Each structure stands twice: as structure tokens, then as C-alpha cells.
């Protein structure tokens, strides 16, 4: 039985090593692609600046280029804030739905009116209420 366990351990070690190796290669490829894309971006901006400088004065061309980059950055920030607000709204809706489901479950638990179910509903309600109150703080 011992050789089987050692064989399985060595095979799992190779699988883990292969996965780490593939992950490292993937990260390296992403970094290399990012460097090339960043270089292409800078070259493109420089080419656009040279093109504008041929058609207008250099300072106006650089001002137009800087202004367009500021507008693009503002648009990216605006879109990011919209997405963040949408995610917050979804999280609040999910929390409200979970709270409503908890309260409905507690109400249903004590709905039959027996003393035992009312006692269980009260205890569970106290615990759930204290947990919900701790989340709000």
C-alpha cells in the first residue's frame, strides 16, 4: 500500500507543479503583452502629436492632446463610479431580500401558535436580530 501512496503523492506533486508552471507562464505572457501594449499606446500618442503639430502649432497640438486625454480619463472615472453605484445598489437589494426572507421564515416558524414554536421563534429572532444589528454597525 505504501508504494501506491508514494506514487499518488508524486503524481499530485507533478500536477501541482505543472499548474504553477502554467500559471507563471501565463502571468509572464500577460506582463509581456502589457509592456507591448503600453509601448504601442505611447507611440500612438506621439504619432498623433506629430500629426497635429504638422497641421497647427506645436503648443496647440499638445494642448489638444492633453485635453483629449483629460476627457478620456474623466469618462473612465464616470463610468467607474456608475458601475460602483450599481454594484452597491445590487448589494443593498440582496441584503434587503435576505433580511426579508429571514423575517418571513421567523414569522412562519411561530405561525402555528404553539408555545414551543413561539419560544423557538423568539430565540432565533433574538439571535438573528443581534447578528443583523452587528452588521449595521
C-alpha positions, -999 to +999 in steps of 0.1 A: +000+000+000+029+023+007+042+024-029+007+033-041+006+063-017+040+075-027+031+072-064-001+092-058+018+118-039+044+121-066+017+124-093-002+151-074+031+170-069+037+169-106+002+181-113+006+210-088+040+219-102+026+219-137-003+241-127+021+265-110+044+265-141+014+272-164+002+300-141+037+315-141+040+313-178+005+329-182+015+358-159+047+363-178+028+364-211+004+389-197+032+411-184+050+410-218+017+418-237+011+447-213+045+461-219+040+459-257+005+475-254+018+503-233+046+509-257+022+509-286+000+534-267+029+558-262+040+555-298+004+561-310+001+592-288+034+605-301+023+599-337-009+617-331+010+647-315+033+648-345+003+647-369-014+675-351+019+695-349+021+694-387-014+709-391-012+735-362+014+750-339+031+726-316+017+741-284-018+740-296-013+704-307+000+694-273-029+712-256-055+694-278-038+661-270-037+668-232-073+680-233-085+648-251-066+626-225-082+645-197-117+640-212-109+603-217-098+600-180-129+618-169-151+594-189-133+564-174-139+577-139-175+585-146-182+550-159-164+535-130-185+555-105-217+544-123-206+508-121-197+511-084-231+527-076-249+499-095-229+472-075-238+490-042-274+491-052-274+454-060-257+445-027-283+466-008-311+448-027-296+414-019-292+423+018-328+435+020-340+404+003-321+382+027-334+402+057-370+399+043-365+361+039-352+358+074-381+377+089-406+357+068-390+324+080-393+336+116-429+346+111-437+313+096-419+295+124-442+309+150-473+309+129-489+278+143-492+294+177-479+266+199-458+277+229-428+257+218-427+272+183-432+307+196-403+302+220-381+288+193-391+318+170-383+343+198-349+328+204-340+326+168-353+361+163-331+374+191-301+357+176-308+369+141-316+404+153-284+407+171-265+395+140-283+419+118-277+447+143-240+438+143-238+441+105-253+476+106-227+488+130 
